[in-house]
């Protein structure tokens, strides 16, 4: 580390609640990336931030320092804005798979840096790996080619993008510091800033299936992200969205790809998924200068879905990144299905009063559709579809969901979990609106 201050001096400063300077934060980020800081020192820093927090200036400084530990992509030469979306994660949240192609069909370019599943929440990369041949870690040349030709490439971060975050995140995961708002902010935005974006929309989930169940904490995270992004020169808006039930009617990797294809083909249903996709997409088109206002932006996005233009962009992206060229036309030929598929009936008449969304996400993991350790393999076939919605009336033979399981024991677990996680009663049921609140900045740069 280039500073004359010892690492333990920097850790002591943060431990005692004092503010670190920009140069201090750059030295910490560099030390995380190049190994100068030991594992215990990185863990001590994470815990100090978790307990003491960061000022807005510190958080912005650390985010930029994390970005600068690796490459920053340059997209000069494209004839449209470079746009992206990030979600804090949920169950049945496959918005990225439809939103990226829809934005591309409207004239934007979307190099979407995505991640894997975390805990009970599904990961976009895991969903895409259900598509045979799809390369989620393409070399930079192929990434650039795909963005130029398809307008969208949904991929994972290379080791050269914000490498400090990769190591810091691994330490946070084992030191119970994942839920630190400043560290979440720096982790998300360091990679997004390194992607060379012109604008970003953030989908911050609130509800029993989200990282933060309470709206107040979700709002604090959204405000932190929007403030730091705009201070770093990245136009950014956040939307709080509801995660009090699965967003799509499916949860599980291949099943969510199929659900995304239904939306891209403009098939009816999945209204909450459609609403979140259109709302986030409209924000991006306005931020990127591709629409004058939200109403115009929504019309353009709806036209992209209805005309098949968004679906064509998705098909082109899949083809450019090594997947099958006829996925849209024959998904069942390429997406593997679980050997055991059966409905679990409600067993009573009433209304769906409540859904424990986190329990459903954990069920998908238990079926094999998620990871209990970083190196675990995933069974892309398993999961749930035809899920009931909050407020839906059911009869005794109405399926709560169709279970896709690898074996009978998995199905038995799913049947028991569904009856526990989905409460049927006489009502009333009051599901939250899909989109809850908008957080941006005004002309003076203040949160609005």
SELUM-268040 format. One line per 4 residues: their letters; for each residue z, x, y of C-alpha. Coordinates in nm, 3 decimals, decimal comma, always signed. Layout:
N
A	Z/X/Y  ...
END
This chain:
448
XXXX	+0,000/+0,000/+0,000  -0,095/+0,133/+0,342  +0,213/+0,017/+0,533  +0,512/+0,244/+0,592
XXXX	+0,737/-0,050/+0,501  +0,842/-0,045/+0,139  +0,767/-0,352/-0,075  +1,137/-0,423/-0,109
XXXX	+1,167/-0,432/+0,271  +0,896/-0,700/+0,287  +1,065/-0,897/+0,009  +1,400/-0,870/+0,186
XXXX	+1,247/-1,004/+0,507  +1,111/-1,313/+0,334  +1,423/-1,356/+0,119  +1,633/-1,373/+0,435
XXXX	+1,406/-1,633/+0,594  +1,239/-1,416/+0,857  +0,867/-1,432/+0,934  +0,631/-1,172/+0,792
XXXX	+0,360/-1,029/+1,016  -0,011/-1,047/+0,947  -0,018/-0,684/+0,838  +0,283/-0,740/+0,611
XXXX	+0,107/-1,031/+0,443  -0,215/-0,833/+0,399  -0,023/-0,554/+0,232  +0,145/-0,802/-0,002
XXXX	-0,190/-0,963/-0,091  -0,349/-0,621/-0,146  -0,054/-0,512/-0,359  -0,083/-0,825/-0,575
XXXX	-0,457/-0,766/-0,622  -0,453/-0,391/-0,692  -0,133/-0,380/-0,897  +0,072/-0,184/-0,643
XXXX	+0,330/-0,462/-0,656  +0,498/-0,491/-0,995  +0,529/-0,818/-1,185  +0,891/-0,853/-1,083
XXXX	+0,805/-0,792/-0,717  +0,527/-1,053/-0,725  +0,771/-1,296/-0,888  +1,036/-1,216/-0,626
XXXX	+0,785/-1,283/-0,347  +0,683/-1,615/-0,502  +1,046/-1,723/-0,539  +1,131/-1,617/-0,183
XXXX	+0,842/-1,826/-0,048  +0,937/-2,117/-0,274  +1,293/-2,115/-0,139  +1,231/-2,011/+0,223
XXXX	+0,886/-2,151/+0,289  +0,634/-2,008/+0,534  +0,556/-2,082/+0,895  +0,207/-2,222/+0,962
XXXX	+0,107/-1,883/+1,103  +0,235/-1,703/+0,792  +0,057/-1,943/+0,560  -0,274/-1,901/+0,745
XXXX	-0,233/-1,524/+0,750  -0,153/-1,503/+0,380  -0,445/-1,733/+0,292  -0,692/-1,511/+0,480
XXXX	-0,535/-1,200/+0,329  -0,580/-1,347/-0,022  -0,942/-1,431/+0,057  -1,009/-1,078/+0,173
XXXX	-0,889/-0,917/-0,151  -1,234/-0,991/-0,296  -1,588/-1,091/-0,207  -1,686/-1,362/+0,042
XXXX	-2,012/-1,537/-0,046  -2,289/-1,552/+0,214  -2,530/-1,847/+0,201  -2,754/-1,761/+0,494
XXXX	-3,111/-1,877/+0,437  -3,029/-2,226/+0,308  -3,169/-2,514/+0,512  -2,855/-2,729/+0,500
XXXX	-2,476/-2,707/+0,527  -2,264/-2,556/+0,249  -2,007/-2,818/+0,148  -1,735/-2,860/-0,113
XXXX	-1,453/-3,082/-0,231  -1,119/-3,001/-0,394  -0,876/-3,229/-0,576  -0,512/-3,155/-0,648
XXXX	-0,567/-3,304/-0,994  -0,508/-3,621/-1,185  -0,592/-3,818/-1,497  -0,948/-3,946/-1,532
XXXX	-1,038/-3,767/-1,209  -1,403/-3,676/-1,262  -1,511/-3,720/-0,899  -1,652/-3,367/-0,877
XXXX	-1,912/-3,438/-1,147  -2,065/-3,720/-0,941  -1,984/-3,612/-0,587  -2,146/-3,268/-0,598
XXXX	-2,487/-3,399/-0,712  -2,470/-3,692/-0,466  -2,406/-3,454/-0,174  -2,695/-3,236/-0,291
XXXX	-2,924/-3,541/-0,299  -2,830/-3,603/+0,067  -2,926/-3,253/+0,184  -2,608/-3,052/+0,135
XXXX	-2,557/-2,743/-0,079  -2,250/-2,745/-0,302  -2,122/-2,424/-0,464  -1,818/-2,599/-0,611
XXXX	-1,555/-2,356/-0,737  -1,349/-2,551/-0,990  -1,066/-2,486/-1,232  -0,929/-2,571/-1,574
XXXX	-0,672/-2,830/-1,669  -0,318/-2,780/-1,550  -0,036/-2,950/-1,739  -0,121/-3,318/-1,784
XXXX	-0,417/-3,308/-1,543  -0,773/-3,254/-1,661  -0,987/-2,961/-1,548  -1,345/-2,986/-1,425
XXXX	-1,450/-2,671/-1,611  -1,310/-2,809/-1,938  -1,514/-3,126/-1,891  -1,834/-2,931/-1,825
XXXX	-1,777/-2,713/-2,130  -1,813/-3,029/-2,337  -2,184/-2,993/-2,253  -2,341/-2,749/-2,502
XXXX	-2,470/-2,431/-2,339  -2,333/-2,503/-1,991  -2,228/-2,170/-1,835  -1,917/-2,223/-1,623
XXXX	-1,902/-1,853/-1,526  -2,259/-1,764/-1,430  -2,344/-1,427/-1,275  -2,379/-1,436/-0,898
XXXX	-2,758/-1,430/-0,913  -2,770/-1,739/-1,135  -2,512/-1,916/-0,917  -2,728/-1,857/-0,609
XXXX	-3,040/-1,969/-0,794  -2,874/-2,290/-0,914  -2,741/-2,378/-0,569  -3,083/-2,315/-0,417
XXXX	-3,280/-2,508/-0,683  -3,042/-2,792/-0,772  -2,838/-2,806/-0,452  -2,518/-2,795/-0,657
XXXX	-2,344/-2,563/-0,902  -2,002/-2,658/-1,039  -1,857/-2,337/-1,178  -1,541/-2,130/-1,210
XXXX	-1,428/-1,858/-0,973  -1,549/-1,511/-1,065  -1,300/-1,227/-1,087  -1,435/-1,101/-0,755
XXXX	-1,335/-1,413/-0,559  -0,978/-1,394/-0,425  -0,851/-1,177/-0,715  -0,499/-1,175/-0,571
XXXX	-0,476/-1,547/-0,641  -0,553/-1,502/-1,010  -0,255/-1,272/-1,059  -0,021/-1,460/-0,827
XXXX	-0,097/-1,791/-0,995  -0,016/-1,651/-1,339  +0,320/-1,530/-1,208  +0,393/-1,862/-1,035
XXXX	+0,326/-2,045/-1,360  +0,603/-1,856/-1,542  +0,853/-1,840/-1,254  +0,874/-2,216/-1,174
XXXX	+0,719/-2,167/-0,830  +0,394/-2,360/-0,879  +0,513/-2,647/-0,657  +0,548/-2,436/-0,340
XXXX	+0,334/-2,599/-0,067  +0,256/-2,269/+0,115  +0,154/-2,102/-0,213  -0,054/-2,403/-0,320
XXXX	-0,223/-2,398/+0,022  -0,304/-2,027/+0,001  -0,423/-2,054/-0,360  -0,664/-2,341/-0,294
XXXX	-0,800/-2,224/+0,039  -0,834/-1,853/-0,042  -1,097/-1,940/-0,304  -1,265/-2,203/-0,088
XXXX	-1,286/-1,967/+0,209  -1,425/-1,697/-0,020  -1,698/-1,943/-0,126  -1,849/-1,926/+0,224
XXXX	-1,825/-2,298/+0,305  -1,916/-2,480/+0,625  -1,692/-2,780/+0,551  -1,442/-2,899/+0,291
XXXX	-1,292/-3,234/+0,195  -0,960/-3,242/+0,011  -0,850/-3,510/-0,232  -0,469/-3,500/-0,242
XXXX	-0,329/-3,726/-0,511  -0,008/-3,929/-0,486  +0,143/-4,137/-0,765  +0,299/-4,100/-1,108
XXXX	+0,000/-3,909/-1,244  -0,020/-3,658/-0,959  +0,136/-3,317/-0,907  +0,348/-3,478/-0,635
XXXX	+0,439/-3,837/-0,716  +0,577/-3,921/-0,373  +0,342/-3,983/-0,078  +0,562/-3,786/+0,162
XXXX	+0,525/-3,459/-0,030  +0,156/-3,524/-0,091  +0,115/-3,580/+0,283  +0,295/-3,254/+0,362
XXXX	+0,056/-3,067/+0,131  -0,248/-3,237/+0,285  -0,129/-3,151/+0,635  -0,070/-2,788/+0,537
XXXX	-0,415/-2,759/+0,382  -0,595/-2,920/+0,675  -0,403/-2,717/+0,932  -0,463/-2,381/+0,763
XXXX	-0,829/-2,453/+0,682  -0,911/-2,546/+1,039  -0,715/-2,249/+1,176  -0,931/-2,030/+0,950
XXXX	-1,248/-2,181/+1,098  -1,331/-2,415/+0,809  -1,395/-2,777/+0,908  -1,169/-2,978/+0,681
XXXX	-1,039/-3,332/+0,628  -0,799/-3,458/+0,360  -0,770/-3,798/+0,201  -0,461/-3,913/+0,016
XXXX	-0,574/-4,106/-0,291  -0,378/-4,307/-0,547  -0,292/-4,170/-0,890  -0,077/-4,462/-1,008
XXXX	-0,332/-4,519/-1,286  -0,622/-4,316/-1,429  -0,904/-4,297/-1,177  -1,187/-4,355/-1,426
XXXX	-1,185/-4,578/-1,733  -1,173/-4,264/-1,951  -0,954/-3,957/-1,996  -1,070/-3,663/-2,205
XXXX	-1,342/-3,408/-2,155  -1,661/-3,541/-2,320  -1,554/-3,899/-2,245  -1,521/-3,818/-1,875
XXXX	-1,867/-3,661/-1,874  -1,999/-3,988/-2,017  -1,810/-4,182/-1,748  -1,962/-3,958/-1,481
XXXX	-2,309/-4,024/-1,620  -2,246/-4,399/-1,596  -2,158/-4,359/-1,228  -2,456/-4,132/-1,162
XXXX	-2,683/-4,391/-1,327  -2,531/-4,648/-1,090  -2,401/-4,862/-1,374  -2,150/-5,134/-1,278
XXXX	-1,775/-5,088/-1,316  -1,531/-4,804/-1,239  -1,488/-4,937/-0,886  -1,190/-4,716/-0,799
XXXX	-1,378/-4,405/-0,911  -1,681/-4,514/-0,710  -1,472/-4,583/-0,399  -1,303/-4,242/-0,402
XXXX	-1,638/-4,070/-0,461  -1,806/-4,253/-0,172  -1,510/-4,202/+0,063  -1,485/-3,828/+0,001
XXXX	-1,862/-3,789/+0,008  -1,889/-3,971/+0,340  -1,631/-3,739/+0,493  -1,835/-3,439/+0,378
XXXX	-2,168/-3,568/+0,509  -2,015/-3,633/+0,852  -1,835/-3,295/+0,859  -2,160/-3,123/+0,760
XXXX	-2,369/-3,301/+1,025  -2,578/-3,486/+0,765  -2,466/-3,829/+0,890  -2,356/-3,954/+1,230
XXXX	-2,070/-4,169/+1,102  -1,900/-4,294/+0,788  -2,113/-4,608/+0,755  -2,438/-4,411/+0,762
XXXX	-2,295/-4,155/+0,520  -2,192/-4,421/+0,268  -2,537/-4,579/+0,284  -2,700/-4,244/+0,211
XXXX	-2,469/-4,182/-0,084  -2,521/-4,530/-0,226  -2,897/-4,481/-0,196  -2,869/-4,146/-0,379
XXXX	-2,693/-4,320/-0,668  -2,917/-4,626/-0,675  -3,242/-4,427/-0,659  -3,144/-4,184/-0,933
XXXX	-3,161/-3,888/-0,695  -2,796/-3,792/-0,758  -2,843/-3,816/-1,135  -3,154/-3,597/-1,112
XXXX	-2,954/-3,328/-0,925  -2,688/-3,334/-1,196  -2,953/-3,301/-1,467  -3,114/-3,012/-1,281
XXXX	-2,778/-2,833/-1,242  -2,704/-2,870/-1,614  -3,047/-2,736/-1,703  -3,026/-2,439/-1,465
XXXX	-2,683/-2,342/-1,602  -2,794/-2,343/-1,965  -2,727/-2,700/-2,077  -2,970/-2,943/-2,240
XXXX	-3,258/-3,073/-2,033  -3,229/-3,429/-2,166  -2,854/-3,484/-2,125  -2,903/-3,785/-1,897
XXXX	-3,146/-3,951/-2,134  -2,963/-3,881/-2,460  -2,600/-3,782/-2,396  -2,493/-3,893/-2,745
XXXX	-2,727/-3,629/-2,887  -2,533/-3,350/-2,715  -2,175/-3,464/-2,649  -1,967/-3,450/-2,965
XXXX	-1,768/-3,758/-3,062  -1,432/-3,759/-3,237  -1,437/-3,860/-3,604  -1,177/-4,136/-3,555
XXXX	-1,243/-4,399/-3,290  -1,043/-4,722/-3,279  -0,904/-4,967/-3,026  -0,533/-5,023/-2,970
XXXX	-0,478/-5,394/-2,890  -0,225/-5,509/-2,632  -0,046/-5,730/-2,885  +0,065/-5,981/-2,620
XXXX	-0,061/-6,193/-2,335  +0,015/-6,103/-1,974  -0,076/-5,870/-1,688  -0,082/-5,490/-1,682
XXXX	+0,221/-5,437/-1,459  +0,256/-5,058/-1,468  +0,091/-4,750/-1,618  +0,268/-4,421/-1,680
XXXX	-0,035/-4,211/-1,590  +0,134/-3,878/-1,655  +0,218/-3,994/-2,010  -0,150/-4,074/-2,070
XXXX	-0,250/-3,729/-1,945  +0,006/-3,570/-2,176  -0,130/-3,779/-2,461  -0,479/-3,635/-2,410
XXXX	-0,325/-3,287/-2,423  -0,133/-3,375/-2,740  -0,455/-3,502/-2,901  -0,602/-3,156/-2,839
XXXX	-0,791/-3,231/-2,518  -0,579/-2,997/-2,305  -0,387/-2,673/-2,331  -0,022/-2,608/-2,405
XXXX	-0,080/-2,234/-2,350  -0,351/-2,050/-2,153  -0,539/-1,916/-2,458  -0,541/-2,243/-2,652
XXXX	-0,871/-2,395/-2,764  -0,967/-2,747/-2,653  -1,109/-3,029/-2,861  -1,360/-3,175/-2,615
XXXX	-1,414/-3,483/-2,833  -1,072/-3,644/-2,806  -0,926/-3,876/-2,547  -0,920/-4,237/-2,431
XXXX	-1,181/-4,472/-2,294  -1,210/-4,839/-2,199  -0,866/-4,805/-2,042  -0,712/-5,117/-1,891
XXXX	-0,639/-5,127/-1,517  -0,331/-5,227/-1,321  -0,330/-5,600/-1,260  -0,574/-5,673/-1,542
XXXX	-0,496/-5,984/-1,749  -0,486/-5,917/-2,122  -0,477/-6,122/-2,440  -0,314/-6,002/-2,764
XXXX	-0,646/-5,867/-2,891  -0,751/-5,701/-2,562  -0,773/-5,322/-2,612  -0,534/-5,117/-2,401
XXXX	-0,780/-4,835/-2,472  -1,011/-4,703/-2,738  -0,860/-4,388/-2,888  -1,083/-4,095/-2,985
XXXX	-0,877/-3,878/-3,221  -0,938/-3,593/-3,461  -0,724/-3,747/-3,737  -0,495/-4,033/-3,832
XXXX	-0,180/-3,866/-3,703  -0,338/-3,829/-3,361  -0,433/-4,195/-3,361  -0,079/-4,297/-3,459
XXXX	+0,063/-4,091/-3,173  -0,186/-4,247/-2,931  -0,106/-4,602/-3,043  +0,266/-4,551/-2,993
XXXX	+0,217/-4,378/-2,655  -0,016/-4,647/-2,520  +0,235/-4,922/-2,595  +0,507/-4,723/-2,421
XXXX	+0,303/-4,604/-2,123  +0,134/-4,935/-2,039  +0,372/-5,218/-1,949  +0,254/-5,574/-2,001
XXXX	+0,444/-5,854/-1,831  +0,410/-6,171/-1,632  +0,340/-5,988/-1,306  +0,297/-5,958/-1,023
XXXX	+0,113/-5,627/-1,032  +0,033/-5,450/-0,706  -0,192/-5,147/-0,761  -0,233/-4,915/-0,464
XXXX	-0,570/-4,901/-0,288  -0,780/-4,614/-0,422  -0,785/-4,437/-0,084  -0,459/-4,434/+0,108
XXXX	-0,467/-4,219/+0,420  -0,688/-3,980/+0,617  -0,558/-3,654/+0,761  -0,771/-3,446/+0,997
XXXX	-0,747/-3,271/+1,330  -0,831/-3,395/+1,678  -1,041/-3,220/+1,943  -0,740/-3,009/+2,043
XXXX	-0,681/-2,896/+1,684  -0,369/-3,108/+1,633  -0,317/-3,304/+1,313  -0,440/-3,660/+1,343
END
